Amino acid sequence: MEKLSIFVPNSFLAESKDSKVRTYKVGLIGRYAALFRADNIVIYNDNSDGGSREDALYMKTILEYMNTPQYLRKQVFPISNQLKNVGILPPLRTPHHPSSEDVKIGDYRQGLTTKRVRKGTMVDIGVGRLALCKEKLSVNKVLSFRIEKFGKEILIEPDKPENVYWGYETITSDSNLSESITMMKQKPDLVIGTSKYAPTINSILPEVQSSINQAQHVAILFGGPYSGINTMINERKLDFVLNTICSQGTETVRTEEAVASTLSIINALRNM
């Protein structure tokens, strides 16, 4: 399994009105996505009364803020009302969020392209002075780089480490769930829905594990407070529909709880 994408509806925040609660709930999605190495978080339109494009864009802003290294956040995100509660967000502590300015040749860092110069592009990589990339790059973009020289002059080149979790991409879609799946550049070859009405994962565990190990891109679909997966997509289009919280003790399972439970199980299966 090379890629993992999770799909969350734009109605995710419909029942949360307090701004701190809304920020924290989105933060849980980002934290769980990073914890279990999701490559994409897709926010789709579930066409319910509670969903809105405004909430989808709010979720995208919070998730992208979380995924951006701390040393770039002030430059990338201007002060806004949407970000007034980001202090309560859980940190990701992923490899692309280094905890110090100590760097050496061969290190990878994300950087913000700030301006083009005759020699190439100046980039802020969070070390107190700008680095030079000899390629002409678009300005005001967060990209990944490898440090080639670190001295009086810092030289970097665009590069990304292999076999290292390097954060997630947040994608918003105005389309419904089915269309949001098909719009992806790399189409998922294994699509898993989650529902409390589905068979428990224990009953088909070997089959699910085998499919995960053979897949190149797994998509996991989550419903919202008003619409379950079974009301939004024909189950015949899904490879599996799973109940990942067996014998639940509560009447309902919140989306963020379903994300945590499901990704935990998928993560165990992909590493067995």
C-alpha positions in Angstrom: 0.0 0.0 0.0 1.7 3.2 -1.2 -1.0 5.8 -0.7 -3.8 6.3 1.9 -6.6 8.9 1.4 -9.4 9.6 3.9 -12.6 11.3 2.9 -14.5 13.5 5.4 -17.8 15.4 4.6 -18.1 19.1 4.7 -20.9 18.6 7.3 -18.3 17.4 9.8 -18.7 20.7 11.8 -22.4 21.1 11.4 -23.2 20.3 15.1 -20.3 22.4 16.5 -21.0 26.1 16.9 -18.3 27.1 19.4 -15.2 28.3 17.5 -12.7 26.6 19.9 -14.6 23.2 19.6 -14.6 23.6 15.8 -10.9 24.2 15.7 -10.1 21.3 18.0 -12.3 18.8 16.1 -10.5 19.6 12.9 -7.3 19.4 14.7 -8.1 15.8 15.7 -8.6 14.9 12.1 -5.2 16.3 11.2 -3.5 14.6 14.1 -5.0 11.2 13.3 -4.2 11.6 9.6 -0.5 12.3 10.5 -0.4 9.6 13.2 -1.4 6.9 10.7 0.4 8.4 7.7 -2.5 9.5 5.5 -1.3 11.1 2.3 -4.6 13.0 1.5 -7.5 14.4 3.4 -10.4 14.9 1.0 -13.3 17.1 2.1 -16.3 16.2 0.0 -19.8 17.7 -0.3 -22.3 15.3 1.3 -25.2 17.5 0.2 -26.8 17.6 3.7 -28.4 20.7 5.2 -25.5 20.9 7.6 -22.7 21.0 5.0 -21.3 24.1 3.4 -18.5 25.2 1.2 -17.6 27.8 3.9 -17.0 25.0 6.5 -15.0 23.0 3.9 -12.7 25.9 3.3 -12.4 26.5 7.1 -11.4 22.9 7.6 -8.9 23.1 4.7 -7.3 26.2 6.3 -6.9 24.6 9.7 -5.5 21.4 8.3 -3.0 23.2 6.0 -1.9 25.3 9.0 -1.3 22.2 11.0 0.7 20.6 8.2 2.9 23.6 7.7 6.2 23.7 9.7 6.0 26.1 12.6 8.8 28.2 11.3 6.8 29.1 8.2 3.3 29.6 9.6 3.5 33.4 10.2 4.7 34.0 6.6 2.2 31.6 5.0 -0.9 32.4 7.0 -1.9 36.0 7.7 -3.7 36.8 10.9 -7.4 35.9 10.5 -10.5 35.1 12.6 -10.3 31.5 11.3 -7.0 31.0 13.0 -7.7 32.7 16.4 -7.8 29.4 18.3 -4.9 27.6 16.7 -3.1 27.5 20.0 -5.2 24.6 21.1 -4.3 22.5 18.1 -2.3 19.3 18.8 1.2 19.5 17.2 1.9 17.0 14.5 5.6 16.3 15.4 6.2 14.7 12.0 9.6 14.5 10.3 8.9 17.6 8.2 8.3 19.6 11.4 11.9 19.7 12.8 12.1 20.9 16.4 15.3 23.0 16.0 17.3 25.2 13.6 20.3 22.8 13.7 20.8 21.5 10.2 23.5 19.7 8.2 24.2 18.8 4.7 21.8 16.2 3.4 18.9 17.2 5.7 15.5 17.8 4.2 13.4 20.8 5.0 10.3 22.5 3.8 10.8 26.1 2.7 8.9 29.1 1.5 10.0 30.5 -1.8 10.3 34.3 -1.2 11.8 35.9 -4.3 13.5 35.2 -7.6 17.1 36.5 -8.1 19.6 36.3 -10.9 21.0 33.0 -9.6 17.7 31.3 -8.9 15.2 31.5 -6.0 15.6 32.6 -2.4 13.9 30.3 0.1 13.1 30.6 3.8 13.9 27.2 5.4 13.7 28.4 8.9 17.4 28.8 9.8 17.6 32.5 10.3 18.8 33.4 6.8 17.6 32.6 3.3 18.9 29.7 1.3 19.5 29.7 -2.5 17.9 27.3 -4.9 19.5 27.6 -8.3 16.2 26.7 -10.0 13.7 29.4 -11.0 10.7 28.5 -8.8 7.2 30.0 -8.3 7.2 32.5 -5.4 5.2 32.1 -2.2 5.0 28.3 -2.4 5.9 25.8 0.3 8.1 23.2 -1.2 10.5 20.5 0.0 14.3 20.8 -0.4 17.5 19.0 0.4 20.4 21.0 1.8 23.5 20.7 -0.5 25.7 23.3 1.2 25.5 24.9 4.6 28.0 27.6 5.4 28.3 31.3 4.6 26.0 30.4 1.7 23.2 27.9 2.0 22.5 26.0 -1.2 19.4 23.7 -1.6 17.7 21.8 -4.3 14.1 20.6 -4.6 13.8 17.1 -3.2 11.8 15.0 -0.9 12.9 12.1 1.3 11.8 8.6 0.4 10.2 6.2 2.8 9.6 9.1 5.3 6.2 10.4 6.2 6.2 13.9 4.9 2.7 15.2 5.8 -0.6 15.2 4.1 -2.3 17.2 1.3 -5.8 18.7 2.0 -8.2 18.6 -1.0 -11.6 20.3 -1.0 -14.3 19.1 -3.5 -17.6 20.7 -4.3 -18.7 17.3 -5.7 -20.4 14.4 -4.0 -18.6 11.5 -2.6 -18.5 9.3 -5.7 -17.3 12.1 -7.9 -14.7 13.2 -5.3 -13.2 9.7 -5.5 -13.0 9.6 -9.3 -11.5 13.1 -9.5 -8.2 12.1 -7.8 -5.1 12.1 -9.9 -4.1 8.7 -8.7 -7.4 6.7 -8.7 -7.8 4.6 -5.6 -7.7 0.9 -6.4 -9.3 -0.1 -3.0 -12.2 1.8 -1.6 -13.4 1.1 1.9 -16.6 2.6 3.4 -17.3 2.7 7.1 -20.7 2.2 8.7 -22.1 0.9 12.0 -24.6 -1.1 9.9 -21.8 -3.1 8.1 -20.3 -6.4 9.1 -17.7 -6.1 11.8 -14.2 -6.1 10.4 -13.4 -9.3 12.4 -15.6 -11.4 10.2 -13.6 -10.6 7.0 -10.3 -9.7 8.4 -8.0 -11.9 6.3 -9.7 -10.7 3.1 -9.4 -7.1 4.1 -5.7 -7.5 5.0 -4.9 -9.2 1.7 -6.6 -6.5 -0.3 -4.8 -3.7 1.6 -1.4 -5.4 1.1 -2.0 -5.6 -2.7 -3.4 -2.1 -3.1 -1.5 0.9 -4.4 -3.9 3.5 -3.2 -6.5 2.9 -0.4 -9.4 5.3 0.1 -11.3 5.2 3.3 -14.7 6.9 3.4 -16.4 8.5 6.4 -19.9 9.8 6.9 -21.0 12.8 8.9 -23.5 13.7 11.6 -26.5 13.6 9.2 -25.5 11.3 6.4 -23.9 7.8 6.6 -21.9 6.2 3.8 -24.8 3.9 2.9 -27.0 7.0 2.0 -24.4 8.6 -0.2 -22.9 5.9 -2.3 -24.0 2.6 -3.8 -22.3 -0.1 -1.8 -21.7 -2.0 -5.1 -19.1 0.7 -5.9 -17.2 -0.1 -2.7 -14.8 -2.9 -2.2 -15.6 -3.2 1.5 -18.0 -1.6 3.9 -16.7 -2.1 7.4 -17.8 -1.6 11.0 -14.5 -0.9 12.8 -16.0 -0.3 16.3 -17.5 -3.6 17.3 -20.2 -3.6 20.0 -20.1 0.1 20.4 -21.3 1.3 23.8 -22.7 4.6 22.5 -25.6 5.2 20.3 -23.6 7.1 17.7 -19.9 7.3 16.7 -18.5 10.7 15.9 -16.6 11.1 12.6 -13.3 11.9 14.4 -13.8 8.8 16.5 -14.5 6.7 13.5 -11.3 8.1 11.8 -9.2 7.2 14.8 -10.6 3.7 15.2 -10.5 2.8 11.5 -7.1 4.2 10.8 -5.7 2.3 13.8 -7.0 -1.0 12.4 -5.8 -0.3 8.9 -2.4 0.7 10.1 -2.1 -2.6 12.0 -3.1 -4.6 9.0 -0.7 -2.8 6.6 2.1 -3.6 9.0 1.4 -7.2 9.7 
